[in-house]
Amino acid sequence: MRWTGAIVGCLGAVVVTAVPARAQEYCVACAEPNAVYRCVIENAQPGGTIPLQTLCLTAMSKAGGHASCAIKRGTVFDCAGPIKRVPWTSNADDVGPAPPKPEAAKGSDPKEPPSTVQEMADRANKKTADDMKKAGESVKEGAQNVGEGVSKATKKTWECISSLFAKC
């Protein structure tokens, strides 16, 4: 009886792994020009270098010449666009170049809000580094001041004791 359970478990695992890959679907809304697509990634499998959503977004953007595309919320059954089939690929290079990313202006004004997340992160990193440098300098100055204070106090105490409390 024990062997029967083990055999059934192993057969179940073999059947599960033998199931062919299924299609993954997303509803994609694109702008400039505006369009909606039902993107179907055929033979989708885990383990690619790019997420499946990114694969759909890149393929729809390139195919339609759109400025930007985004995954719509809701179910794909509510998607009112034509079905566009995209073959699954495990490599981002097979899809082609991703849409260009907006670049931060090199000399952007720090008083203005950052134009990209990257610029915001760079500003935060620079500010943190500057704050850490200032804190280190402050600690160094404080240690020197403490050292001088201890030195003066020790000197006064020694003068007081050595003069038999006459110079206190």
Buried (B, 14 or more C-beta within 10 A) or exposed (E): EEEEEEEEEEEEEEEEEEEEEEEBBBBBBBEEEEBBBBBBBEEBBEEBEBEBBBBBBBBBBBBBEBEEBBBBEEEBEEBEBEEBEBEBBEEBEEBEEEEEEEEBEEEBEEEEEBEBEEBEEBBEEEEEEEEEEEEEEEEEEEEEEEEEEEEEEEEEEEEEEEEEEEEE
